Amino acid sequence: MWETIAAEAGAESALWESCLLPNHERQLVAVFSPLAPREHALGLETIYEGYLVHYGRPRLFARSDPDTALLLGDYLYAHGLVRIAAGGDVAAVADLAELISLCAQARSEGRDGDGPAWAGTAALLGAGRLDAARDALRLAGDASALERAARAAAGDEAVDSALAAHDRLVG
């Protein structure tokens, strides 16, 4: 998975290739894809890497100037969404677009809740059961329904592991 993300980014742009960390510095840790359907793992982790480029410590790419980081993060978002769309799961694409929007809103407002948003979305990707939980975060800043949904779908241990890894990369 990691080699695919890195190789495709490098093939897409010499600039993205120049941003890649040396192999020995890469953190090859799947964060939220273990909660999701296996067929969405590569797309989900590509999108999450874009999120980390924007807001955290990317696993595959070196930190760069703000303009490059914005473009690279957006490229990874788009590339991950294209991967999911190629599988024909329109509901999963819609869930991920909502996730990106929801997390951008939370970040711009200085609110927490991105970890549970990622966990809930990954665990219920494409199921069409997150509208009320997303509204609670969007309107009231309450991520608890998203976390409960993730735990019910994927189990406490898997969600705890994902949230701990997320906190290390974003916190």
Backbone as a ProteinNet text record, in pm:
[ID]
protein_1_A
[PRIMARY]
MWETIAAEAGAESALWESCLLPNHERQLVAVFSPLAPREHALGLETIYEGYLVHYGRPRLFARSDPDTALLLGDYLYAHGLVRIAAGGDVAAVADLAELISLCAQARSEGRDGDGPAWAGTAALLGAGRLDAARDALRLAGDASALERAARAAAGDEAVDSALAAHDRLVG
[TERTIARY]
82.4	0	87	184.8	266.7	349.2	406.4	486.9	400.7	276.8	185.5	155.5	124.7	96.8	217.9	336	458.8	492.2	487.3	524.9	430.7	301.6	206.9	219.2	244.8	265.4	391.7	499.4	623.8	610.1	534.1	512.6	425.2	337.4	247	320.6	418.8	484.1	624.5	717.9	854	854.8	764	755.4	712.4	610.4	567.8	680.9	752.1	863.9	970.5	996.2	1097.5	1053.1	924.1	871.2	872.9	892.9	891.3	1005.2	974	1076.9	1162.1	1288.9	1367.4	1297.2	1314.3	1245.2	1261.1	1380.3	1405.3	1338.3	1288.7	1221.4	1068.8	1017.8	872.8	811.3	693.2	618	503.7	524.5	428.6	324.6	240.5	139.8	1	-77.1	-216.1	-296.2	-362.6	-433.4	-582.4	-652.8	-797.5	-841.8	-756.6	-798.8	-829.5	-769.3	-810	-957.2	-1019.5	-1160.6	-1254.1	-1199.6	-1279.9	-1281.5	-1371.6	-1367.4	-1231	-1178.5	-1044	-1025.8	-1128.6	-1115.4	-1097.4	-1121.8	-1106.5	-978.9	-896.4	-779	-685.2	-647.4	-551.8	-607.9	-731.5	-791.4	-803.7	-846.1	-863.3	-730.1	-626.8	-496.8	-433.5	-464.3	-417.1	-481.5	-611.4	-681.9	-630.2	-609.9	-559.9	-419.2	-336.5	-203.4	-216.5	-313.6	-339.6	-379	-460.8	-500	-377.5	-289.2	-167.7	-76.1	-70.6	9.1	-45.7	-177.2	-239.5	-228.3	-250.7	-272.8	-184.9	-98.9	-23.8	116.7	160.8	293.6	276.4	294.5	275.3	370	324.5	402.9	498.8	467.6	546.9	616.4	570.2	618.4	681.6	786.6	851.3	763.7	773.5	703.9	765.2	680.3	729.5	665.1	693	636	483.1	413.7	266.6	197.7	249.1	185.3	197	316.6	336.7	253.9	250.1	171.4	23.7	-27.7	-167.9	-195	-109.3	-128	-111.3	-8.4	15.5	-99.2	-142.4	-254.4	-380.1	-408.1	-526.4	-512.2	-390.4	-366.5	-397.1	-349.4	-371.5	-519.6	-590.2	-735.3	-800.3	-770.4	-833.1	-796.3	-670.2	-625.3	-692.5	-705.5	-773.9	-920.7	-986.4	-1127	-1143.8	-1050.6	-1055.5	-1043.1	-955.6	-939.8	-1070.8	-1135.5	-1261.4	-1368.5	-1374.5	-1474.2	-1455.2	-1332	-1304.7	-1369.3	-1390.2	-1457.5	-1608.9	-1661.1	-1804.3	-1885.7	-1820.1	-1892.6	-1919.6	-2026.3	-2061.8	-2089	-2151.8	-2181.4	-2052.9	-1951.9	-1823.7	-1756.9	-1762.8	-1706.6	-1777.6	-1908.7	-1985	-1946.7	-1931.8	-1890	-1753.9	-1661.2	-1526.1	-1524.4	-1603.8	-1614.3	-1671.4	-1772.7	-1828.9	-1723.2	-1644.6	-1539.3	-1438.7	-1391.5	-1294	-1352.4	-1475.7	-1542.2	-1560.4	-1606.9	-1632	-1503.3	-1395.8	-1268.5	-1210.1	-1225.6	-1178.3	-1254.2	-1385.3	-1465	-1419.3	-1403	-1360.5	-1224.4	-1131.8	-998.8	-1007.6	-1087.1	-1095.6	-1158.6	-1242.9	-1307.5	-1231.7	-1118.3	-1037.7	-1102.5	-1188.5	-1259.1	-1190.5	-1208.8	-1166.2	-1273.6	-1245.6	-1344.6	-1301.9	-1183.7	-1142.6	-1113.4	-1054.5	-1026.4	-1152.8	-1252.9	-1378.1	-1446.8	-1432.7	-1491.3	-1426	-1293.1	-1222.6	-1261.2	-1264.5	-1295.5	-1437.3	-1533.2	-1671.4	-1690.1	-1627.3	-1639.2	-1575.7	-1456.4	-1388.7	-1470.1	-1519.4	-1590.3	-1724.7	-1787.1	-1919.1	-1916.4	-1801.8	-1781.6	-1881.6	-1960.2	-2056.6	-2187.1	-2202.4	-2322.8	-2441.5	-2416.1	-2525.5	-2588.5	-2508.8	-2565.5	-2496.6	-2436.8	-2359.7	-2415.6	-2525.9	-2575	-2598.2	-2669.4	-2699.6	-2572.4	-2482.8	-2357.5	-2270.6	-2265.7	-2188.6	-2252.3	-2384.9	-2453.3	-2422.1	-2412	-2379.7	-2242.1	-2146.8	-2014.2	-2018.4	-2080.8	-2084.2	-2156	-2269.3	-2353.8	-2327.1	-2285.5	-2269.1	-2128.1	-2039.8	-1903.9	-1895.5	-1995.6	-2002.3	-1967.4	-1850.3	-1802.4	-1837.9	-1908.4	-1932.2	-2014.8	-2110.7	-2191.4	-2107	-2012.3	-1922.4	-1833.4	-1783.8	-1699.7	-1780.6	-1901.3	-1986.2	-2015.5	-2042	-2069.5	-1948.2	-1830.3	-1707.3	-1687.6	-1706.6	-1686.4	-1787.7	-1911.1	-2013.3	-1981.9	-1926.1	-1899.1	-1766.6	-1663.2	-1527.9	-1471.4	-1532.4	-1483.1	-1393	-1393.5	-1317.4	-1167.8	-1112.1	-967	-919	-987.7	-948.1	-961.3	-1068.4	-1088.7	-986.6	-960.8	-858.3	-723.5	-687.5	-560.1	-555.2	-662.3	-667.2	-660	-735.1	-735	-600.4	-534.9	-402.2	-301.2	-305	-214.1	-242.8	-370.1	-409.1	-355.9	-371.4	-322.7	-171.9	-97.9	47.6	83.4	3	34	-21.9	-126.9	-191.2	-176.8	-179.6	-181.4	-67.8
-119.4	0	126.1	130.8	251.4	277.4	169.9	183.8	234.6	191.5	236.6	385.5	429	572	655.2	615.7	690.8	688.4	570.8	558	637.1	630.3	702.4	853.5	898.8	1042.7	1087.7	1010.1	1044.6	1044.3	950.4	943.7	1059	1107.1	1216.6	1349.8	1371.1	1502.4	1491	1557.8	1563.3	1635.3	1730.3	1800.7	1704.9	1622.2	1525.6	1427.1	1386.5	1293.7	1355.9	1484.5	1551.5	1564.6	1554.1	1563.9	1430.2	1320.1	1188.6	1175.6	1120.4	1089.5	973.5	966.7	847	724.5	610.2	488.1	462.2	481.3	447.9	545.3	658.1	755.3	746.4	665.9	655.7	576.2	619	549.7	473.1	346.3	264.6	205.7	294.5	256.9	287.1	183.2	201.3	248.4	360.4	417.9	382.1	427.3	404.7	295.2	254.3	149.3	15.6	-18.2	-143.6	-145.4	-29.4	-21.2	-33.4	-18.1	-6.4	-137	-145.6	-260.2	-267.3	-386.7	-407.3	-341.5	-346.1	-291.1	-139.4	-73.7	71.6	115.2	21.5	54.6	152.2	124.4	209.9	350.4	361.5	493.2	569.8	501.3	566.1	616	533.7	577	685.3	687.1	796	927.2	924.5	1044.6	1086.7	990.7	1024.3	1083.5	1033.7	1093	1239.2	1268.3	1407.4	1490.9	1433.1	1502.7	1531.7	1433.3	1453.4	1558.2	1564.9	1668.9	1805.8	1818	1945.7	1976.3	1877.1	1905.6	1829.8	1743.1	1660.6	1630.3	1510.3	1462.5	1349.2	1378.2	1275.5	1157.3	1042.3	919.9	898.2	952.7	927.8	1050.9	1168	1291.4	1382.2	1453.1	1550.6	1675.1	1741.3	1869.3	1965.5	2045.6	2139.2	2274.7	2366.6	2500	2491	2589.8	2583.3	2567.2	2631.6	2620.1	2478.7	2421.6	2284.4	2187.3	2207.9	2119.4	2124.7	2242.5	2255.4	2177.2	2196.1	2127.2	1976.4	1932.9	1789.9	1724.5	1788.2	1733.6	1721.5	1823.9	1819.6	1712.7	1696.9	1589.9	1453.5	1431.8	1302.8	1280.9	1386.7	1374.9	1327	1399.5	1368.9	1229	1192.9	1062.2	949.9	968.6	868.2	855.4	968.6	965	896.7	922	856.1	705.4	661.9	517.2	455.2	521.5	469.5	471.2	580.3	592.7	485.3	447.9	345.8	212.4	189	67	74.8	192.4	207.6	233.8	255	276.1	425.7	472.1	614.3	659.8	575.8	612.1	630.9	549.7	565.7	696.3	730.8	858.1	973.9	967.5	1073.3	1082.5	968.2	969.2	1035.3	1004	1059.9	1208.8	1252	1394.9	1469	1410.7	1469.1	1475.8	1369.7	1365.3	1477.3	1494	1599.1	1735.4	1760	1886.5	1906.8	1804.3	1811.8	1839.5	1771.2	1791.4	1929.2	1977.5	2112.1	2215.9	2197	2288.5	2284.5	2165.3	2152.5	2218.1	2195.5	2256.3	2407.8	2459.7	2605.4	2671.4	2596.3	2649.1	2613.6	2545.5	2508.3	2402.8	2319.5	2215.9	2081	1999.4	1860.2	1778.9	1651.3	1561.4	1497.7	1535.4	1477	1327.8	1283.4	1140.6	1056	1087.5	1012.8	1023.9	1138.8	1152.7	1055.4	1046.4	949.9	806.8	776.5	639.7	600.1	686.5	655.5	639	727.7	718.6	590.8	558.7	436.9	312.6	306.9	187	166.8	276	266.5	319.7	310.8	368	311.4	401.4	363.6	307.1	299	237.7	333.6	463.8	560.3	579.3	559.4	566.9	671.4	773.5	868.6	1010.5	1035.7	1173.4	1239.7	1174.6	1235	1254.2	1158.3	1169.4	1282.1	1295.1	1405.9	1539.6	1546.3	1671	1711.2	1614.5	1646.1	1711	1663.4	1725.9	1861	1866.2	1989.4	2102.4	2072	2176.1	2202.2	2098.9	2113.8	2082	2041.9	2007.8	1878.9	1793.3	1669.4	1549.8	1490.9	1377.3	1243	1243.9	1118.1	1018.4	1064.7	971.8	905.4	978.3	919.2	813.6	843.3	744.5	620.9	641.2	526.1	440.1	504.2	430.3	348.6	407.9	336.2	215.8	236.1	126.5	13.6	49.7	-52.4	-133.6	-68.2	-136.2	-211.3	-154.6	-211.8	-268.1	-235.4	-284.6	-184.9	-192.5	-97.5	-103	-221.9	-235.1	-172.9	-199.6	-144.5	7.4	59	204	269.8	210.8	265.5	274.3	170.1	167.3	276.4	290.4	392	532.9	557.7	691.6	724.7	626.4	649.8	682.2	609.2	637	775	808.1	940.1	1050.8	1033.7	1134.5	1154.3	1047.1	1058.8	1135.9	1121.5	1185.1	1326.2	1356.3	1487.2	1569.6	1503.5	1570.2	1658.1
0	0	0	89.5	104.8	-19.9	-75.8	-196.3	-311.4	-317	-422.2	-407.7	-287.1	-265.2	-304.2	-257.6	-285.4	-434.4	-495.4	-636.5	-727	-698.9	-783.3	-766.7	-645.9	-625.4	-698.2	-684.9	-752.7	-903.5	-957.1	-1101.6	-1150.5	-1065	-1100.9	-1112.1	-1023.9	-1018.9	-961.3	-1025.9	-972.2	-837.5	-820	-692	-581.8	-608	-506.3	-477.9	-581.7	-562.1	-472.4	-490.2	-407.5	-261.9	-236.5	-99.9	-25.6	-96.8	-32.1	68.2	182.2	281.1	230.4	272.6	241.7	301.7	239.1	284	432.7	486	626.7	724.5	675.8	762.5	755.4	666.9	650.1	764.5	806.5	912.1	846	826.8	752.1	846.5	898.1	996.9	940.8	921.4	879	1000.1	988.1	1101.9	1098.5	998.7	995.1	898.5	806.8	712.5	779.8	895.3	959.4	1003.3	1012.4	1051	930.7	811.5	689.6	609.9	513.9	422.9	353.6	342.3	287.1	149.5	66.2	-69.2	-70.5	41.7	48.7	121.1	163.5	244.8	174.8	52.2	-18.2	-38	-82.3	-101.3	29.3	134.5	264.4	319.9	314.5	367.1	279.9	150.2	63.9	107.2	131.3	177.3	314.5	402.8	536.6	528.6	438.1	420.9	378.2	291.3	254.1	374.8	462.3	584.8	671.1	681.1	760.7	698.5	567.2	501.4	539.4	546.5	583.1	732.5	817.9	959.6	1058.1	1012.5	1107.1	1061.1	1094.5	1056.7	956.7	828.3	726	746.1	701.9	717.3	601.8	484.9	364.6	309	347.1	286.8	391.4	350	437.6	445.7	556.9	569	468.1	407.9	307.8	330.7	240.8	256.1	247.3	302.5	309.3	173.3	70.2	-61.1	-116.5	-105.7	-153.1	-70.3	60.3	147.2	110.2	82.3	42.7	-86	-185	-312.8	-299.9	-227.4	-210.2	-133	-26.1	50.6	-33.8	-112.8	-199.2	-307.6	-362.1	-459.5	-396.6	-275.1	-208.8	-178.2	-136.6	-118.2	-248.5	-355.9	-484.4	-532.7	-520.4	-567.9	-487.8	-358.6	-277.1	-314	-336.6	-377.3	-513.2	-604.8	-735.6	-718.8	-629.7	-604.3	-555.6	-460.8	-407.2	-516.6	-592	-698.7	-805.7	-831.9	-933.8	-898	-770.3	-726.4	-735.8	-771.6	-791.1	-665.5	-552.2	-426.5	-406.6	-466.9	-462.5	-319.3	-239.5	-100.4	-20.6	-46.7	22.5	-18.1	-145.9	-192.1	-123	-113.5	-46	101.3	167.9	308.8	325.3	236.4	247.9	215.2	119.3	90.4	211.1	274.8	397.8	508	520.8	622.4	601.5	479.5	449.4	484.6	445.9	475.6	625.8	692.8	836.9	914.2	877.2	946.8	917.7	794.6	762.2	844.4	859.4	940.6	1085.9	1140.8	1280.6	1301	1208.9	1219.1	1212.9	1120.5	1105.2	1227.3	1298.9	1419.1	1546.1	1532.9	1649.1	1736.5	1677.9	1753.7	1740.8	1842.8	1838	1766.3	1751.9	1694.6	1565.3	1514.1	1387.2	1399.2	1509.8	1526.7	1522.8	1605.5	1597.2	1460.3	1394.6	1260.6	1163.3	1169.4	1084.3	1121.2	1249.3	1292.4	1252.1	1278.6	1243.5	1094	1017.3	871.8	819.7	868.2	821.7	856	978	1024.3	954.6	912.8	848.5	705.2	642.2	509.5	408.6	352.4	250.4	302.6	433.7	491.3	497.7	484.2	487.1	623.6	729.3	864.8	952.4	892.2	972.5	974.8	907.9	896.8	1032.2	1122	1252.4	1334.3	1330.2	1405.7	1350.3	1218.5	1158.6	1193.1	1191.1	1227.3	1370.8	1460.7	1600.5	1610.2	1531.5	1532.2	1462.2	1347.6	1269	1343.1	1404	1462.5	1610.1	1683.2	1828.1	1877.1	1786.3	1828.3	1907.9	1894.9	1972.7	1884.4	1909	1829.6	1891.8	2003.7	2075.3	1994	1916.5	1835.8	1727.5	1670.8	1571.5	1635.2	1753.9	1822.1	1861.2	1910.9	1945.8	1823.2	1711.6	1587.9	1545.8	1556.6	1521.1	1611.6	1740.4	1836.4	1814.8	1785	1760.9	1635.2	1535.1	1408	1407.2	1471.4	1458.4	1587.8	1701.2	1829.4	1899.4	2031.8	2113.1	2086.3	2080	2063.7	1932.8	1824	1694.2	1692.9	1751.1	1753.8	1846	1962.6	2052.6	1982.1	1909.4	1837.5	1730.8	1654.5	1549.6	1608.4	1714.8	1774.6	1838.3	1898.5	1956.7	1847.2	1737.4	1625.5	1567.3	1553.3	1502.8	1594.4	1724.1	1818.6	1806.6	1783	1766.5	1639.6	1537.2	1409.4	1396	1469.3	1457.1	1584.5	1698.3	1827.7	1860.6
[MASK]
+++++++++++++++++++++++++++++++++++++++++++++++++++++++++++++++++++++++++++++++++++++++++++++++++++++++++++++++++++++++++++++++++++++++++++++++++++++++++++++++++++++++++++

